C-alpha cells in the first residue's frame, strides 16, 4: 500500500483518502462536508486504483427523522454504527475530524499513539506531548507555517519496532482565540470558515501546507520530546527535563499504551533514551521559532 493521500469523489458523494498507513472512505450528502472536504485535501495526490481494503468507512449524514428539517443535526457513522450523539448540522466538518481521531485512537493499534503534536525539519523531529488546552495545536500550526513539516497536531503515532514517527499531516484543529491569531500572523494560511457553539468553543480547520502534504510518506526518527505550555505574557522558558519525568509525561499522554503492554513500554523507553527532553513555556511565536530553528542548527537553545 502506497503512503500517500488519495482523494477521489464520485456520484454518491464518497471520498477515499490514505493517511500514511490506513485508508478512510467518507460518504456524505451534507453541503458543508461536500464543500470543505475538497478544500482541505485537494492538494494531495490522486491515485488509482482505489485501495481494496478500507480501514474506516465513515458517513456524516442527517438522521432520518424530523431532526432532518427542524434544528437539523448530523450523525457520525462508523460502518453503520453511531458511537456519538448527533451534533448540529453546522458542525458536520469538525465532527468528521473529531470522529476520525476517535477511530484512530480506539481502533487502530498497529502503532503506539500519543496525545501529542509532531513536527520535523532537516532531520530534527520533535514530539510535543501535552494535555488539552496547553497550546500544542496552535504551536504546531505556527511551526508548520514557519516551514516545519507537520506530523500531527493531535495524535502522534510511533512504530514500535523502529521507534520512528508516522506522519498523518491532517488539518489542524484550531480553537477560539488561536484562529484569529494565526490568521493575522500567517496571512498565507488557508482555513475553513468558523464553526460556532461546539463543545470546544469556536473551531476552524487549517489546511496542511504543500510541504507537509508532499512528504506524507516519509517517516522520521524522533530526536526531541518537548512538553509545551502556553502562558500569556511569559518570556520563553525552556528547561531540560529529567528522563524519568519525560517518560511519565509521555506514558500519561498515550491513548493505547495499556493495550500494547510491554511493546508500548519498550517503545516509550526507547523514545526517551534517544531524545533530548525539555519543557517549554511560551507566549510569543518569534521566540519559539528562534529556539526551534536553533535545534536544526545543532544548538539546544538553552
Buried (B, 14 or more C-beta within 10 A) or exposed (E): EEBBBBBBEEEEBBBBBBBBBBBBBBBBEBEBBBBBBEBBBEBBBEBEEBBEEBBBBBBBBBEEEEBBEEEBBBBBBBEEEBEEEBBBBBBBBBBBBBBBBBBBBBEBBBBBBBBBBBBBBEEBBBBBBBEEEBBBBBBBBBBBBBBBBBBBBBBBBBBBEEBBBBBBBBBBBBBBEBBEBBBEBBEEBBBBEBBEEBEBEBBBBBBBBEBBBBBBBBBBBBBBBBBBBBEEEEEBBBEEBEBEEBBEBBBEBBBBBEEBEEBBBBBBBBBBEEBBBBBBBBBEBEBBBEBBBBBBEEEEBE
